[in-house]
Amino acid sequence: MTLTVLNPATEEPIAELEQAGVEEADEAVARARAAYPAWRAVAPADRARLLRRLAGLVEEHAEELARIESENVGKPIAGARGEVGMVSQVFHFYAGAVDKHFGETIPAAGGAALTFREPLGVVGLIVPWNFPLNIASWKLAPALAVGNTAVLKPAELTPLSAMRLAELVLEAGIPEGVVNVLVGKGSVVGQRLVEHPDVAKIGFTGSTEVGRLVMKGAAETIKRVTLELGGKSANVIFEDADLERAAAAAPYAVFDNAGQDCCARSRVLVQKSVYDRFLDRFVDATRRVKVGDPADESTEMGPLISAEHREKVGSYVDGVSSAFRGEVPESAGFWFPCTIVEATNDYRVAREEVFGPVAAVIPFEDEADAIRIANDTPYGLSGSIWTRDGARALRVARAIDAGVLSVNANTSVRVQTPFGGFKQSGFGRELGMHALDGYSEVKSVFVSTEG
Ligand code: NAD
């Protein structure tokens, strides 16, 4: 079966691809399995050198990769360049980490107790469509650094950057079979990877709904899983915050990537005493977000990924009066305007992950109320706290059940810091040295010194 890949900003086809089925998935796993013994035996310094070469090739081809990603996802080109920059940093970081992820010696009577960090074998990496190359690199780089081989399954809608990366992997000198990219349906090849007895682990990023299926499917073979799932993060604005800065930054915390971001701060919690002042400024700042052609250097927000997704996003605001609704181009493309609604935490738009450019502004009374509302969600991925009171910032950061928080900023992702969720946002950590734990097993070996 062929797969037609569209440019979401024009609705025009940009590629026709053959889709893999179960048989091709099995072949990819077999190739990865065959490549594993030699890859895990590569000397650490050599494995690091190969990853560093790949990082260099990503840098060299940065503009090409950014254009592929921008066309396929509808991302503004400036943002796509930043993402590709991160991809090369990720490979550089894990090249440097290859020989810094080591075991311990533990006091034990009668000998020496040692631990080793062993690779798992073949890992299945399943990636969503919102940050295709970035998220692929977060999984691939630590997996390879530890000595695993991989089958990488990009999302059906956005396979093009992963396919190009696979070519650069070979150009870097990483042997055939170490990285295998499989283009196909999640319900077919994704599920096959989850069930395959020769796949030791699934690194999954996607919706909580599919994450549940992955976890269930993995149970049969006691497969390891890392699940990076959905979110409904809070951007908490206290009355003592720098309101100008908080309001100027808030649009990008939810409308970036057209809201198709698991870390989107789509619940904007504002203390009642400054609610009106903040809302005015937030609306003003949102009015200035530049929506349009992703290839234009100054564009800040592009279209949604598909017609089907646009329909889903629209269902959250149908019949709900909005405080602001922006403008979108009239040309073809899956456009959706920046939308701000005033809500309580009980509204559907505040409870479910919209995954589009829709912000729900919710008032709160005091610190305890803010924490209660922030935590009143099944998700726990990300969030922000805006206050000038340092003690409060730390108190609230400790009290919010989420994996990644920022104070007086809206960033979630850094190459060197752990990233992942609490509650139904998943478990396991990507990025930083923590990611290496998810792609290795600890082995304990006791060596007797007696006799
Ligand atoms: P999705 O769950 O529909 O698909 C994710 C991937 O899983 C795709 O590659 C898809 O083909 C595959 N898949 C689908 N069905 C499968 C099955 N039965 N078995 C195995 N694989 C299957 O998600 P999406 O729509 O591509 O992405 C959006 C979602 O991803 C949002 O919920 C978002 O919050 C989440 N996300 C989370 C993070 C994070 O790090 N927490 C990052 C980005 C996106």
Residues whose N, C-alpha, C, O or C-beta is under 5 A from the ligand:
A	BS01	NAD	I126 V127 P128 W129 K153 P154 A155 E156 G184 K185 G186 S187 G190 Q191 T205 G206 S207 T208 V210 L213 E228 L229 G230 G231 C262 S425
